[in-house]
Amino acid sequence: MSHLALPVLKNGQAVALADLSELPFAFFRDTVLGAVRQGLRLACLCADAQLRMFAVLADDAGRTLRVARTRLEQPRYAALTPECPQAHLFEREMAEQYGLQPEGHPWLKPLRFQKSWIGGEASPQPTPGALDFYRVEGDEVHEVAVGPVHAGVIEPGHFRFQCHGEQVFHLEIALGYQHRGVEQALEGGPHPLSLKQAETAAGDTSIAHTWAHCRILEGLAGFSVPARADRVRGVALELERAANHVGDLGALSGDVGFLPTASFCGRIRGDWLNLSAEGCGSRLGRNWLRPGGLQQDLDPRLAERMLPRVDRAWVETRDAVELLWGAASVMIRFEAAGHLGPAQAREIGAVGVPARACGIPMDVRRDHPFGPYETHPAVPALAESGNVHSRAWVRWRELFESHRLISEALADLAASPCDPKPTSLPKLAADSLCVSLTEGWRGEVLHLAVTDGEGRFVRYKIVDASFHNWFGLALALRGEQISDFPLCNKSFNLSYCGHDL
């Protein structure tokens, strides 16, 4: 069966489960693998307690999504990972959550060391050595273990390096020590806490996750958000992107001892965060969005006041970061470290900044446009070398685009009246599925919901950009000096909590 026979969906569009043919698993597997071979991405692969499996295939060039589903007759099935590395973390996750056994998976160990969702114990039962780390044997090969408890204020994560001298042969990353249970908590919803749970899925990406959740509810309710509310949402998302990119460029500067940019960006990041606080009262954008519209609108006078502050923050950002590109010592370090090639990035399904730094022109705002980006498209920022410099450069160019989008939106909002307060959404569609994508500052954020006969969530899946990209960090360290790990790690700057769902 070809993926062309699968239903074609737009970002945020709901579909009745009855319109999604339940494929025999062999057809499902061949369809997914064939689609990936033809250039589609495996944006999501998940299961539920009924042994139903769903695959979301993103056709970025065609600006569409295709969804395949199957129902397993038994927990054992032929793994997709050997032929599709993009599936390797998804299959480990399904094994841990629902006891599914992907036969032929090359490295089936727990992904998050959590208890099974169905049995109360770790599932599948760990085989001897299942919790061991990959080992490289040989004369003078040694291990360096870092974490999960770190010296600074940082969430738990374990990094284990296999080294020969200073050279890294292999890095294995173990996450999931917090056992957050966000996806499980969302099941049975939407309920009064659902919005907060989505909003804090990855705390520094509040707007991107909240917007994805809102679009799930709006898609299942068949509700269209007013254009002005979407413009405000766009301002919120771009402010979140700007604050985090400025912080990352400052942190990268600090990692190579270039203190002028590090110091300036530490302060200027606060200016971008304060603009979010001006809009909604929270520097992290909390309580700004709600299903159907906004918790807090930007009235015309406030939008007008924010415009010169945005311009001032941008001028100071530009002056601080341009110091970075003129420092030869910084460029030498940035250009020599952390290379991830485009073939590797495509193979593992990398998204966001790491993908664009390899020259892969993917950006949900353009490829699967949502909200204001349908009429005010964003231009993806690209680099080619796939190293630390390229990832820093992509962030820098995205700041130009965010400033343009925020300024244009605020000018429009200053000239238009506020919308009436949004009303409650209609009841959600029963026995349906909806997939929502947004472009967070790290990259693609995906939310998927499946409803039961009462319109309640029977399965809610979240895929943060970090889920796709952590293995990219491991690949970028191969052959590098272990002393470059902090710099490479910061150039990806992935989320621990966004992985631990």
Secondary structure by P-SEA (a helix, b strand, c coil): ccccccccccccbbbbccccccccaaaaaaaaaaaaaacccccccccccccbbbbbbbcccccbbbbbbbbbccccccccccccccaaaaaaaaaaacccccccccccccccccccccccccccccccccccccccccccbbbbbccccccccccbbbbbbbcccccccbbbbbccccccccccccccccccaaaaaaaaccccaaaaaaaaaaaaaaaaacccccaaaaaaaaaaaaaaaaaaaaaaaaaaaaaacccaaaaaaaaaaaaaaaaaaaaccccccccccccccccccccaaaaaaaaaaaaaaaaaaaaaaaaaaacaaaaaaaaacccccaaaaaaaccccaaaaaacccccccccccccccccbbbbbbbbccccaaaaaaaaaaaaaaaaaaaaaaaaaaaaccccccccccccccccbbbbbbbbccccbbbbbbbbcccccccbbbbbccccccaaaaaaaaccccccaaaaaaaaaccccccccc
